[in-house]
């Protein structure tokens, strides 16, 4: 955690506290994510940037969890924020919408500042993104906590996009459905900024987000515009049901894309 962005301000600055926190990623873990089998789910949202020298360890941890999460109810999203872009290197995956989402979490958590790398689990707790022990414990706790909301997503091609149909049970009034289009893997050669000269590997890169109010019945459809290059092998579509009063994620699912869901390029 090396840089922080004050909520409502555009400036980034250094923090000694952040440098200390970065060292928390080492050490043994109490619970093995790959062996957990419960009735809950865990959504991990990482806020990162190619311009941040403290972010690669968090990206690497997310990649490790991605490998272990196969077949588990673990959903990973990496948002590349844009407030680092003015400091020497423009992250090709960055988007102002992702910075706004992080700022909203800052308000939900009553934080005076936001930072990278920050990782949020189920909208309930936030950690330095490289703090492996704390993050794994949070995942285990959430997987062992029964989910009250069930979400099912189906998707099919619709012109240049996807028609996503959702069905949710036990929805909470004031909840929204966030649909995220995620690229599973990518690499970038960084030429300037704090990571200059390094080739960075990324996983679960959010390339498109769309917020939808849930219908009163908990069932409905939405058209999602797909980014260039989308395919069903190297990308996925995730849905999150989120309480807009406090940020808690109540349900999550991966869309069933089907074998014929490739988008036109």
Secondary structure, DSSP 8 states (H G I E B T S, - for coil): --EEEETT---EEE-HHHHHHGGGG-S--SS-GGG---S--EEEEEEE-TT-TTHHHHHHHHHHHHHHTTTSSEEEEEEE-STTGGGT---TT--HHHHHHHHHHHHHTT-SEEEESEEEETTTEEEETT-HHHHHHHHHHHHTS--S-EEEEEEEEETTEEEEEEEEES--TTEEEEEEEEEEEEEEE--SSTTTT-EEEEEEEEEEEEEEE--TTSEEEEEEE--TT--TTTEEEEEEEEETTT--EEEEEE-B--TT-----
